[in-house]
Amino acid sequence: MIEIEKPKIETVEISDDATYGKFVVEPLERGYGTTLVNTLRRILLS
């Protein structure tokens, strides 16, 4: 059975006026980064 590690989400930087944030999500399985980014892009553009 393949064991999948649960990704950890870390806040790296947040601006004082809360208009900018930088986050690190790791480790991700191969191909999962693209899926995650496309989902976030669709949320932000809607």
Residue pairs with C-beta under 8 A, 6 or more apart in sequence:
4 29
5 27
7 25
7 26
7 27
7 28
8 25
8 26
9 23
9 24
9 25
10 23
10 24
10 25
10 26
11 21
11 22
11 23
12 22
12 23
12 24
13 20
13 21
13 22
14 20
14 21
14 22
15 21
25 36
28 36
